[in-house]
Amino acid sequence: MSAQNLIEYIKEKKVLILGFGREGKSTYNFIRKYLPGKHLTIGDKNNVTLDDRNVSFDCGDDYLEHLGNYDLVFKSPGIPFVGVRYPDTTEITCQTDMFLRFADCTIVGITGTKGKTTTSTLTYRMLVEAGFDVSLIGNMGIPVFEKIDMPRGSFAVIEMSSHQLEFTRSSPHVAVMTNVYEEHLDHYEEGFRGYVNSKLNIVKHQKENDFFVFNGTQGLKEYIDTDALVSTCIKVYAEPDTFVATLTGINNNLRGRHNAMDIGFASAAAKAVGADEEAIRRAIEKFEGIPNRMEYFGTYSGIDYYNDSIATIPEAVLCAVEAIGNVGTLMIGGLDRGIDYTEFEKALAVLDIDNLVCLPETGHNIADNILKIGTGINIFKVKDMEEAVDKCFEFTQKGKACIMSPAAASYNYYRDFEEKGNHFKELVKKHG
């Protein structure tokens, strides 16, 4: 049993669960299921209360300063380790790392700056249509420990973030890298290089007979020598192969060149583990879309509204505008994480839209820079989402689309992109 093997690995170690959010609680519940009397420590910036006499707490602002007291630290993905120091005797791990090392099932791991949720979901649906025993887990919401006892012959499709891959020491049987752009730069001491290196852990430990599916259009030569890999490399290009070309355009929920790429990634991964082309086609035809990704949620006052709150980098925003078309108003802006928006600002200045509604922080800076460049677009700097939605209704021409696609993270005002997207939808529906 894979779970039992993992328990054997940790049972004699001094364990710290670092971060007590969704994954931290899942790790605690998993260990308690098999080791009810084992002493554990929970570390978190916030105070944690738990009715368990075999738990100690290390909470507060200095919760990252005592890692050397432990043999094994289960780090939650959202905790940045910039400037954090610990001795070599302390092993930093996470659920994804342990799942890759101990699970018995065949694992398809999918990462990338953008497109990983769509690609993961498509791959899962293709394997379902092919009749496989398969689960969709990981960064999308289901902690992987909840499925660690999947038997041999079953399949796990795991969406993997850079944070989940940062400390992994194993790689999946099929690794997919959709693309790499500037993102999460505040989480890595080496900036973009550190971010890319974390992503590449998905392939660094692959073995012969494994597969690596990656973006041949973008290329990775600067970061990894694909010729030196022992796994089979499959490149996916912007111009799809013959089979994938027949799949594009058959589902309105998969519009645009970026979705054509995601179809290519998913079909390559599904084929690598034995899915047939008819199953892949059925999955594409049935695909219902991803919430918060070019999500059409209604027509109000003659305006088609789209929630694209998951688009936290410039490239995703431009793809959405191109794919949806007939865009009257684009809403951008969010947390400033040090992304260089110079080329994005140039692209926005000549974009075929009527109005640009700009939220703080990044939206205001972008607006100022576009005005210096010069543009025929109406630019509005607003203080919050309420004012932004008012501008959308006031200035968007009937018959056109309005997209909220921020090109930035949401943490300056919202818990995450989902909360931001839901707030946008609620305000539009109330206004309309």
C-alpha positions in Angstrom: 0.0 0.0 0.0 1.5 3.4 -1.0 0.0 5.1 2.0 1.6 2.6 4.4 5.0 3.0 2.7 4.7 6.8 3.2 3.7 6.3 6.8 6.8 4.1 7.3 8.9 6.9 5.9 7.6 9.5 8.3 6.7 7.7 11.5 10.0 8.0 13.3 10.7 11.5 12.1 10.0 14.8 14.0 7.4 16.4 11.8 6.3 20.0 11.3 3.2 20.8 9.3 4.0 24.3 8.0 0.8 26.2 7.1 -2.6 25.1 8.3 -4.8 25.9 5.3 -6.5 23.3 3.0 -3.3 21.3 2.3 -2.0 21.6 5.9 -5.2 20.3 7.3 -5.3 17.5 4.8 -1.7 16.5 5.8 -2.7 16.5 9.4 -5.8 14.3 8.8 -3.8 11.9 6.7 -1.1 11.4 9.4 -3.7 11.1 12.1 -5.6 8.4 10.2 -2.5 6.1 10.3 -0.6 7.5 13.3 -3.2 8.7 15.8 -0.7 9.0 18.7 2.3 10.6 16.8 3.4 13.9 18.1 3.2 16.7 15.5 3.9 20.4 15.4 1.9 22.9 13.4 3.5 26.1 12.3 1.5 29.0 10.9 1.7 32.8 10.9 -1.7 32.9 12.4 -2.7 31.3 15.7 -4.1 27.8 15.3 -6.3 25.9 17.8 -6.8 22.2 17.6 -8.2 19.7 20.2 -5.3 17.3 20.0 -3.0 16.7 23.0 -0.3 15.3 20.7 0.1 18.6 18.8 2.4 21.5 19.6 2.1 24.9 18.0 4.8 27.2 16.6 2.7 30.2 15.4 3.3 33.9 15.0 5.6 36.1 13.0 8.7 34.0 13.7 7.1 30.7 12.6 9.7 30.2 9.9 12.7 30.6 12.2 12.7 27.2 13.8 12.8 24.7 10.9 16.1 23.2 12.1 14.2 21.7 15.0 12.5 19.2 12.7 13.5 16.2 10.5 10.6 16.6 8.0 8.7 19.8 7.1 5.5 19.5 5.1 5.4 23.0 3.5 2.1 24.4 2.2 2.5 25.7 -1.3 1.4 29.3 -0.6 4.2 30.0 1.9 7.2 31.8 0.2 10.7 30.8 1.2 12.6 33.9 0.2 15.3 34.4 2.8 14.3 31.4 4.8 17.3 29.3 6.0 17.4 25.8 7.4 20.1 23.1 7.9 20.7 20.2 5.6 19.4 17.8 8.2 15.9 19.2 7.7 14.0 17.8 4.7 11.5 20.2 3.2 8.7 18.4 1.3 5.0 18.7 0.4 2.1 16.5 -0.6 3.0 16.6 -4.3 6.6 15.4 -3.6 5.5 12.5 -1.4 2.7 11.5 -3.8 5.2 11.3 -6.7 7.6 9.3 -4.5 5.2 6.8 -3.0 2.0 6.5 -5.1 1.5 3.3 -7.1 -0.7 4.7 -9.8 0.5 6.1 -13.2 0.8 9.9 -12.8 0.3 12.6 -15.5 1.6 15.9 -14.1 0.8 19.2 -15.7 2.4 22.5 -15.0 2.9 25.9 -16.7 2.3 29.5 -16.1 -1.0 29.5 -17.9 -3.2 26.7 -19.4 -2.5 24.1 -16.8 -6.0 24.0 -15.4 -7.6 23.7 -18.9 -5.0 21.1 -20.0 -5.4 19.1 -16.8 -9.1 19.0 -17.1 -9.0 18.1 -20.7 -6.5 15.3 -20.1 -8.7 13.9 -17.3 -11.8 14.0 -19.5 -10.0 12.3 -22.3 -8.9 9.5 -20.0 -12.5 9.2 -18.6 -13.8 8.9 -22.1 -11.2 6.2 -22.8 -12.6 4.2 -19.9 -9.6 4.6 -17.5 -9.8 4.6 -13.7 -8.6 8.2 -13.2 -8.7 11.0 -10.7 -8.1 14.7 -11.2 -6.3 16.2 -8.2 -3.7 18.7 -7.0 -3.6 22.4 -7.5 -7.2 22.5 -8.7 -8.5 21.8 -5.3 -8.3 18.2 -4.1 -5.1 17.6 -2.0 -3.3 14.6 -3.5 -3.1 12.7 -0.1 -6.8 12.1 -0.5 -6.0 9.8 -3.4 -2.7 8.3 -2.5 -4.0 4.8 -2.2 -5.0 4.6 -5.9 -4.1 1.1 -7.1 -1.7 0.1 -9.8 -3.4 0.3 -13.1 -5.2 3.5 -12.2 -4.2 7.1 -13.3 -3.8 10.4 -11.5 -3.9 13.6 -13.4 -2.3 16.2 -11.2 -2.2 20.0 -11.8 1.1 21.1 -10.3 2.1 24.7 -9.4 5.6 26.0 -9.1 5.2 26.1 -5.4 4.2 22.4 -5.3 7.2 21.5 -7.5 9.8 23.6 -5.7 10.8 20.8 -3.3 10.0 17.6 -5.3 12.5 14.9 -5.8 10.6 12.8 -8.2 8.8 13.4 -11.5 5.6 12.0 -13.0 5.4 9.3 -15.7 4.0 11.9 -18.1 5.1 15.5 -17.5 3.5 18.4 -19.3 4.9 22.0 -19.4 2.4 24.3 -21.1 4.5 27.5 -21.1 6.7 29.7 -18.8 6.2 33.4 -18.4 6.9 35.9 -15.6 4.8 35.0 -12.6 5.2 34.6 -8.8 8.5 36.5 -8.9 8.0 37.5 -5.2 8.3 33.8 -4.2 11.9 33.1 -5.5 15.2 34.6 -4.5 16.5 34.1 -8.0 13.4 35.7 -9.5 12.3 34.3 -12.9 15.2 31.8 -13.0 14.1 30.4 -9.6 10.5 30.2 -10.8 11.5 28.3 -13.9 13.8 25.9 -12.0 10.9 25.0 -9.7 8.7 24.3 -12.7 11.4 22.1 -14.3 11.4 19.7 -11.4 8.4 18.1 -13.2 10.9 16.6 -15.7 14.3 16.5 -14.0 13.8 13.2 -12.4 12.0 11.3 -15.2 13.1 7.8 -16.2 13.3 5.9 -19.5 9.8 5.1 -20.9 8.5 8.4 -19.4 7.2 11.3 -21.5 7.8 15.0 -21.5 5.2 17.1 -23.4 6.2 20.8 -23.8 5.8 24.0 -25.8 7.9 23.7 -28.9 6.9 27.1 -30.0 8.2 28.8 -26.9 11.3 26.6 -26.4 13.2 25.8 -23.2 16.8 25.5 -24.5 17.9 28.3 -22.2 16.8 26.4 -19.2 17.0 22.7 -19.9 18.8 20.4 -22.4 16.0 18.3 -23.8 18.4 16.3 -25.8 19.9 15.0 -22.6 16.6 13.8 -21.1 16.1 10.1 -20.9 12.3 10.5 -21.4 10.6 10.7 -24.7 10.1 14.4 -25.7 6.9 15.5 -27.5 6.8 19.1 -28.8 3.5 20.9 -29.2 3.4 23.9 -31.6 1.1 26.8 -32.2 0.3 25.3 -35.6 -1.4 22.0 -34.5 -0.7 18.6 -36.0 -3.3 17.1 -38.3 -5.3 15.3 -35.7 -5.4 18.2 -33.2 -6.3 20.6 -36.0 -9.5 18.6 -36.5 -10.4 19.2 -32.8 -10.1 23.0 -32.8 -13.2 24.9 -33.4 -15.6 22.1 -32.5 -16.4 23.6 -29.0 -17.0 27.3 -28.4 -15.6 26.9 -24.9 -12.2 26.3 -26.4 -11.8 29.4 -28.6 -8.4 30.9 -29.5 -4.9 29.9 -30.3 -4.0 29.3 -26.6 -6.8 26.8 -26.2 -5.7 25.0 -29.4 -2.3 24.7 -27.7 -4.0 23.2 -24.6 -5.8 20.7 -26.7 -2.5 19.7 -28.2 -0.9 19.3 -24.8 -3.8 17.2 -23.4 -4.1 15.0 -26.5 -0.4 14.2 -26.5 -0.5 13.3 -22.8 -3.6 11.2 -23.2 -2.2 9.4 -26.2 1.1 8.7 -24.2 -0.8 6.6 -21.7 -3.0 4.8 -24.3 -6.1 6.9 -24.9 -7.6 6.6 -28.4 -8.5 9.4 -30.8 -12.2 8.9 -30.6 -12.1 9.2 -26.8 -10.1 12.4 -27.1 -12.6 13.8 -29.6 -15.6 13.1 -27.4 -13.9 14.8 -24.5 -13.3 18.0 -26.6 -16.9 18.0 -27.8 -18.3 17.7 -24.2 -15.9 20.2 -22.6 -17.9 22.8 -20.6 -15.2 25.3 -19.9 -13.3 26.5 -16.8 -14.8 28.9 -14.3 -13.0 32.2 -14.3 -11.3 31.6 -17.6 -13.0 33.5 -20.4 -16.2 32.6 -18.6 -19.3 34.0 -20.3 -21.8 34.6 -17.6 -24.6 36.6 -19.3 -25.7 39.5 -21.4 -26.7 42.6 -19.5 -28.0 45.8 -21.0 -27.0 44.4 -24.4 -23.4 43.8 -23.3 -21.8 40.3 -23.2 -19.9 39.9 -19.9 -16.9 37.6 -19.4 -15.0 36.8 -16.2 -11.4 36.1 -16.9 -10.0 36.6 -13.4 -7.6 33.7 -13.7 -5.6 35.7 -16.3 -2.9 37.1 -14.0 -0.2 37.7 -16.7 -0.3 39.9 -19.8 0.0 37.0 -22.3 -3.3 35.5 -21.0 -5.1 38.8 -21.3 -4.1 39.3 -24.9 -5.1 35.8 -25.8 -8.6 36.3 -24.2 -9.2 39.5 -26.1 -8.2 37.9 -29.4 -10.3 34.7 -28.8 -13.5 36.5 -27.7 -13.3 39.3 -30.2 -15.6 42.3 -30.5 -14.4 43.6 -27.2 -15.7 47.0 -26.2 -14.2 47.2 -22.7 -11.3 45.5 -21.0 -10.8 45.7 -17.2 -7.3 45.2 -15.8 -5.3 45.7 -12.6 -4.3 44.1 -9.4 -1.4 43.4 -7.1 2.0 44.7 -8.2 4.5 41.7 -8.1 7.3 43.2 -10.1 6.2 42.0 -13.6 7.6 44.1 -16.4 4.5 45.4 -18.3 6.4 47.5 -20.9 5.5 45.3 -23.9 2.0 44.8 -22.6 1.4 48.5 -22.4 2.5 48.9 -26.0 0.1 46.2 -27.1 -2.8 47.7 -25.1 -2.2 51.1 -26.7 -3.0 49.8 -30.1 -5.5 47.1 -29.1 -8.8 47.0 -30.9 -11.0 48.0 -28.0 -12.9 51.1 -27.0 -12.3 51.4 -23.3 -9.7 50.3 -20.7 -10.9 50.3 -17.1 -7.9 50.2 -14.7 -8.0 49.0 -11.1 -5.2 49.6 -8.6 -2.3 48.9 -8.2 -0.9 47.8 -11.6 -3.9 49.2 -13.6 -3.2 52.7 -12.5 0.5 52.4 -13.4 -0.3 50.9 -16.8 -2.9 53.6 -17.5 -0.3 56.3 -16.8 2.3 54.7 -19.1 -0.2 54.2 -21.9 -1.3 57.8 -21.8 2.4 58.8 -22.2 2.6 56.5 -25.3 -0.6 57.9 -26.7 -3.8 56.0 -27.7 -7.3 56.4 -29.0 -8.7 54.2 -26.3 -10.8 55.7 -23.5 -8.8 55.1 -20.2 -10.5 55.1 -16.8 -8.6 54.9 -13.5 -11.0 53.6 -10.9 -10.7 53.1 -7.1 -12.5 49.7 -6.8 -14.6 47.1 -8.5 -17.8 48.9 -7.9 -16.7 52.0 -9.8 -15.1 49.7 -12.5 -18.5 48.0 -13.2 -20.3 51.4 -13.3 -17.8 52.5 -16.0 -18.4 49.2 -18.0 -22.1 49.7 -18.1 -21.8 53.5 -18.9 -19.3 53.3 -21.7 -19.5 49.8 -23.3 -21.4 49.9 -26.6 -24.4 47.5 -26.8 -23.6 44.4 -28.8 -20.0 44.3 -27.7 -18.2 42.3 -25.0 -16.8 43.4 -21.6 -13.9 41.3 -20.1 -12.5 41.5 -16.6 -9.0 40.1 -17.3 -6.6 41.6 -14.7 -3.0 40.7 -15.9 -2.1 40.7 -12.2 -2.8 38.8 -9.0 -5.8 39.7 -6.8 -4.2 39.7 -3.4 -4.2 43.4 -2.8 -8.0 43.4 -2.3 -9.2 39.8 -2.6 -8.3 36.4 -1.1 -7.7 35.0 -4.6 -8.8 35.3 -8.3 -12.0 33.3 -7.6 -13.2 35.8 -5.0 -12.4 38.7 -7.4 -14.2 37.0 -10.3 -17.2 36.2 -8.1 -17.4 39.9 -6.9 -17.2 41.1 -10.5 -20.1 38.7 -11.5 -22.2 39.7 -8.6 -21.9 43.4 -9.3 -22.6 43.0 -13.0 -25.7 40.9 -12.3 -27.0 43.4 -9.7 -26.3 46.3 -12.0 -27.8 44.7 -15.1 
